[in-house]
């Protein structure tokens, strides 16, 4: 071992011994009690009172799902087309310098990216529906 490395290891050993003797500060007792009291009251509350959904949430979610159904189906069909047809086209168009594995990797990377975006969009629909339902004014019968 070189001298520099030995010095570094000795310094790290001294630092580890000092860190073992450090004591982390305790949180204030009042903060701990307030946190436990709030948690107990939240856990005792009925589940419906914890986080009620807006009254029009299901309707908004249905609207959003209906609006995205056709584009989602087209996106899945397009991705299937790209994955099944494009590798052959790439292999025919650029046969001299494009390896066969890369002819599959390029469309597969495109499809994986598109599926990631679709997951992001579909996963955000409940949040958008909740926001839209929260912002809408209740309908007044009449």
C-alpha positions in Angstrom: 0.0 0.0 0.0 1.2 3.5 -0.7 1.8 5.9 2.1 -1.1 8.2 0.9 -3.6 5.4 0.9 -2.5 4.3 4.4 -2.9 7.8 5.7 -6.3 8.1 4.1 -7.4 4.8 5.7 -6.2 5.9 9.1 -8.0 9.2 8.8 -11.2 7.4 7.8 -10.8 5.0 10.8 -10.5 8.0 13.2 -13.5 9.6 11.6 -15.6 6.5 12.0 -14.6 6.2 15.7 -15.7 9.8 16.3 -19.0 9.4 14.4 -19.8 6.4 16.6 -19.7 8.7 19.7 -22.0 11.3 18.2 -25.5 11.5 19.6 -28.4 12.7 17.5 -30.6 15.4 19.0 -34.0 14.3 20.2 -37.1 16.1 18.9 -39.0 18.3 21.4 -41.5 16.3 23.5 -44.3 18.7 22.6 -43.7 18.0 18.9 -43.8 14.3 19.4 -47.0 14.5 21.5 -48.7 16.8 18.9 -47.8 14.4 16.1 -49.1 11.3 17.9 -52.3 13.1 18.8 -52.9 14.2 15.3 -52.2 10.7 14.0 -54.5 9.1 16.5 -57.4 11.4 15.6 -56.8 10.8 11.9 -56.8 7.0 12.4 -59.9 7.1 14.5 -61.9 9.0 11.9 -64.1 7.0 9.6 -62.5 6.3 6.3 -65.1 8.4 4.4 -64.2 11.4 6.4 -60.5 11.2 5.7 -60.4 12.1 2.0 -63.8 12.4 0.4 -63.9 12.4 -3.4 -65.7 15.3 -5.0 -69.3 14.4 -5.9 -68.6 14.5 -9.7 -65.3 12.6 -9.7 -66.6 9.4 -11.3 -68.4 11.4 -14.0 -65.2 13.4 -14.8 -63.1 10.3 -14.9 -65.6 8.7 -17.2 -65.5 11.7 -19.5 -61.7 11.7 -19.6 -61.5 7.9 -20.3 -64.0 8.2 -23.1 -62.1 11.1 -24.6 -58.8 9.2 -24.5 -60.2 5.8 -25.6 -59.9 6.3 -29.4 -56.4 8.0 -29.3 -55.1 5.3 -27.0 -56.4 2.5 -29.4 -54.7 4.3 -32.3 -51.5 4.7 -30.4 -51.4 1.0 -29.5 -52.1 0.0 -33.1 -49.4 2.4 -34.4 -46.9 1.0 -31.9 -47.7 -2.6 -33.0 -47.2 -1.5 -36.6 -43.9 0.1 -35.8 -42.7 -2.9 -33.9 -43.7 -5.4 -36.5 -42.9 -3.6 -39.8 -40.2 -1.1 -39.2 -37.3 -3.5 -38.5 -37.8 -5.1 -41.9 -37.9 -1.8 -43.6 -34.8 -0.6 -41.8 -32.9 -3.8 -42.7 -33.9 -3.4 -46.4 -33.2 0.4 -46.7 -29.9 0.5 -44.8 -28.4 -3.0 -45.2 -24.8 -2.1 -45.5 -24.1 -0.4 -42.2 -27.1 -1.3 -39.9 -26.7 -4.4 -37.9 -29.7 -6.7 -37.6 -29.9 -6.2 -33.8 -30.0 -2.5 -34.2 -32.9 -2.8 -36.8 -34.9 -4.2 -33.9 -33.5 -2.0 -31.2 -34.6 1.3 -32.8 -38.3 0.5 -33.1 -38.3 -1.2 -29.7 -36.8 1.9 -28.1 -39.5 4.0 -29.8 -42.3 1.7 -28.6 -41.0 1.6 -25.0 -40.8 5.4 -25.0 -44.3 5.7 -26.3 -45.6 3.2 -23.8 -44.0 5.2 -21.0 -45.8 8.3 -22.2 -49.0 6.5 -22.4 -48.6 5.2 -18.9 -47.9 8.7 -17.7 -51.0 10.1 -19.4 -53.3 7.3 -18.3 -51.9 7.4 -14.8 -52.6 11.1 -14.5 -56.2 10.8 -15.5 -57.5 10.3 -11.9 -55.6 13.4 -10.7 -57.0 15.5 -13.6 -60.5 14.2 -12.9 -60.2 15.0 -9.2 -59.1 18.5 -10.0 -61.8 19.1 -12.6 -64.5 17.8 -10.3 -63.2 20.0 -7.5 -63.3 23.1 -9.6 -66.7 22.6 -11.1 -69.6 24.3 -9.5 -72.5 22.1 -8.3 -75.4 22.1 -10.7 -78.4 24.1 -9.5 -81.7 22.2 -10.2 -84.3 24.3 -11.8 
